[in-house]
Amino acid sequence: MMRPLILLTNDDGIHARGLRALTRALASLGEVVVVAPADESSAISHSLTIHRPVRIRSLGKRRFAVTGTPVDCVVFALQKITARKPDLLVSGINAGANLGDDTLYSGTVAAAREGSLHEIPSLAVSQVLLRENASYALAAEFTRTLAEKILKEGLPAEIFLNLNFPLQAPRGVKITRQGTKRIQSFIAEKDDPRGKKYYWIGEDEGEWNVEPDTDYFAVKNGYISISPLQRDQTAYEALKAVRVLSRLNFNGRGRK
């Protein structure tokens, strides 16, 4: 009987500690293939590399670095590396939580979404980090347990899971919805040695809407958060309200 094929990727890069922890934890479940960005590709969302060449470098048995985005890694894995479609895709373990609105920016979450687009059961896994040497062992072990269950039972069509782990030992598991926050972007302004301005986009300084059934609330209170996400972003409850727009007059002629 053929062993399950498990594809691993991330957005922190091929040498990230979280990815190594996942590789070790999932090795006993099947044949693990690691295809990850050659360099860190955080906050790159669902982007594809289309304006420059992409290169693949083998770093050993079933381990490949791609000079592209996390979504590139999934696409290249399916088209150029794996001989068959993976039975499971796991993206992570990300160094830092991916909660609520932040999932829109996350390369970690995007890779799992891309797996779902290809009808592969997929997980995005992230952990709150307050120090560089924090252990990923517990998150990796829980992910292994969940992965084993999904390999046996699958996931609903077009659904992927977003997992977030608190830094401390979890109090339990919560099934959550995606939270929201009041966005407050931050841009740091600096002067270079010649006195010219340059800028860094910093971390968002907005406040979370603390609602008890959200991913943010669960992780903040020490729980593992599991959120089912989907590819279809249609706001179904708003369809009726915006149908009036279909009655807008359009004569087929552009403005002069």
C-alpha positions in Angstrom: 0.0 0.0 0.0 1.4 3.4 -1.0 2.2 5.7 1.9 0.5 9.1 2.0 2.4 12.0 0.3 2.6 15.1 2.5 3.8 18.4 1.1 5.3 20.9 3.5 6.0 24.6 2.8 6.1 27.9 4.7 6.8 31.6 4.2 9.7 31.8 6.7 12.1 30.1 4.3 13.6 26.6 3.8 15.8 26.9 6.9 13.1 28.0 9.4 12.9 26.2 12.7 9.2 25.8 12.5 9.4 23.9 9.2 12.1 21.6 10.6 9.9 20.8 13.6 7.0 19.9 11.2 9.2 17.8 9.1 10.3 15.7 12.0 6.8 15.4 13.5 5.1 14.3 10.2 7.8 11.9 8.9 6.1 8.9 10.5 2.8 9.6 8.8 4.0 9.2 5.2 6.4 10.4 2.6 7.2 14.0 3.4 8.3 16.4 0.6 9.5 19.9 1.6 9.3 22.7 -1.0 9.8 26.1 0.6 11.0 29.6 -0.4 14.8 30.0 -0.6 14.5 33.2 1.5 11.9 34.6 3.9 8.7 35.6 2.1 6.5 36.8 4.9 3.5 39.1 4.3 3.5 38.3 0.6 -0.1 37.0 0.5 -1.2 34.9 -2.5 1.3 36.4 -5.0 2.9 34.5 -7.9 6.3 35.3 -9.4 5.6 36.3 -13.0 8.2 39.1 -13.8 11.4 37.1 -13.2 12.7 33.5 -13.6 12.2 31.0 -10.8 14.8 28.5 -9.8 14.6 25.2 -7.9 17.5 23.9 -5.9 17.6 20.4 -4.3 18.9 20.5 -0.7 18.8 16.7 -0.2 16.3 13.9 -0.3 12.8 15.3 -0.9 13.9 18.8 0.2 13.8 21.7 -2.3 14.3 25.5 -2.1 12.4 27.7 -4.6 13.4 31.3 -5.4 9.8 32.5 -5.2 6.7 32.9 -3.0 4.9 30.3 -0.9 2.3 29.9 -3.6 5.0 29.5 -6.2 6.3 26.6 -4.0 3.0 24.8 -4.1 2.6 25.3 -7.8 6.1 24.1 -8.6 5.8 21.2 -6.2 2.7 20.0 -8.1 4.0 20.6 -11.6 7.7 19.9 -11.3 8.6 18.0 -8.2 6.0 15.5 -6.8 5.2 12.5 -9.0 1.6 12.4 -7.7 -0.8 14.8 -6.0 -0.2 15.1 -2.3 -2.7 13.7 0.1 -2.1 16.6 2.5 -0.4 20.0 2.5 0.8 21.7 5.6 2.2 25.2 5.6 4.2 26.4 8.6 4.9 26.4 11.5 5.0 30.2 11.1 7.0 32.3 13.5 4.1 34.5 14.7 0.3 34.2 14.8 -1.8 34.6 11.6 -5.2 35.7 13.0 -8.2 37.5 11.7 -7.6 40.1 9.0 -3.8 39.3 9.0 -4.6 36.1 7.1 -5.1 38.3 4.1 -1.4 39.2 4.1 0.0 35.9 5.2 2.1 33.8 2.9 1.6 30.9 5.3 -2.2 31.0 4.9 -1.9 31.6 1.1 0.0 28.4 0.6 -2.7 26.4 2.3 -5.3 28.2 0.3 -3.5 27.3 -2.9 -3.4 23.7 -1.8 -7.2 23.9 -1.3 -7.6 25.3 -4.8 -5.9 22.1 -6.1 -8.3 20.0 -4.0 -5.6 19.0 -1.5 -6.6 18.9 2.2 -4.6 21.8 3.6 -3.5 23.3 6.9 -1.8 26.6 7.8 0.0 26.4 11.1 1.2 29.4 13.1 2.5 30.1 16.7 2.6 33.2 18.8 6.3 34.0 19.4 7.6 36.4 22.1 11.2 35.1 22.0 13.4 33.7 19.3 14.2 30.4 21.0 10.6 29.4 21.7 9.9 25.7 21.1 7.7 24.5 18.3 7.5 20.9 19.6 4.0 21.0 21.1 2.5 22.7 18.0 4.3 20.2 15.7 3.0 17.3 17.8 -0.6 18.5 17.8 -0.4 19.2 14.0 0.7 15.6 13.6 -2.3 14.3 15.5 -4.7 16.5 13.4 -2.9 15.6 10.2 -3.3 11.9 10.9 -7.1 12.4 11.4 -7.4 14.4 8.2 -5.4 11.8 6.2 -8.0 9.2 7.3 -11.2 11.4 7.1 -10.4 14.2 4.7 -11.8 17.8 4.9 -15.0 19.3 3.3 -14.5 20.4 -0.3 -12.9 23.9 -0.8 -12.2 24.2 3.0 -8.8 24.6 4.6 -7.8 25.0 8.2 -6.0 27.9 9.9 -4.3 26.8 13.1 -2.8 29.2 15.7 -1.0 28.2 18.9 -0.5 30.3 22.0 3.0 30.6 23.3 2.2 28.9 26.6 1.0 25.4 27.1 -2.6 25.4 25.6 -5.6 25.2 27.9 -7.5 23.3 25.1 -8.8 23.7 21.6 -11.4 26.1 20.2 -13.1 26.0 16.8 -13.2 29.7 15.9 -14.2 32.2 13.2 -11.8 34.7 11.7 -11.6 37.8 13.8 -11.3 41.4 12.8 -9.5 44.5 14.0 -9.5 48.3 13.5 -6.7 48.7 11.1 -4.0 51.3 11.9 -1.1 51.0 9.6 2.3 52.2 10.7 5.1 53.6 8.4 8.5 54.5 9.9 10.2 57.5 8.3 14.0 57.7 8.3 16.8 59.7 6.8 19.7 58.0 4.9 23.3 59.3 5.2 22.6 61.7 2.3 19.6 63.2 4.1 17.0 61.6 1.7 13.9 60.1 3.1 13.2 56.4 3.2 10.4 54.3 4.8 9.7 51.0 6.5 6.2 49.6 6.7 5.9 48.5 10.3 3.5 46.2 12.1 -0.1 47.2 12.2 -1.0 49.1 15.4 -4.7 48.5 15.2 -6.8 47.1 18.0 -8.5 43.7 17.8 -12.3 43.5 18.2 -12.3 41.1 21.1 -15.2 38.8 20.4 -15.4 35.4 22.3 -15.9 33.1 19.2 -12.9 34.5 17.3 -9.4 33.1 16.6 -7.8 36.1 18.4 -9.9 35.7 21.6 -9.0 32.0 21.7 -5.3 32.4 21.3 -5.2 35.5 23.6 -6.8 33.3 26.3 -4.4 30.4 25.9 -6.3 28.1 23.5 -5.3 26.5 20.2 -7.5 28.1 17.5 -8.7 26.1 14.5 -10.6 28.2 11.9 -12.1 26.7 8.8 -11.5 29.0 5.9 -12.8 28.9 2.3 -11.8 30.0 -1.2 -15.2 31.5 -2.0 -15.1 35.1 -0.7 -18.7 36.0 -1.8 -20.7 37.9 0.8 -23.9 35.9 0.2 -25.9 37.8 2.8 -25.2 41.0 0.8 -26.3 39.6 -2.7 -29.9 40.8 -2.3 -28.9 44.2 -1.0 -26.6 44.9 -4.0 -28.8 43.6 -6.7 -30.1 47.1 -7.2 -26.7 47.8 -8.8 -27.7 45.6 -11.7 -30.3 48.2 -12.7 -27.6 50.9 -13.3 -27.9 52.3 -16.8 -25.1 51.3 -19.1 -25.3 52.4 -22.8 -22.1 50.7 -23.9 -20.4 53.9 -24.7 -17.4 55.2 -22.9 -17.2 58.8 -21.6 -15.6 61.4 -23.8 
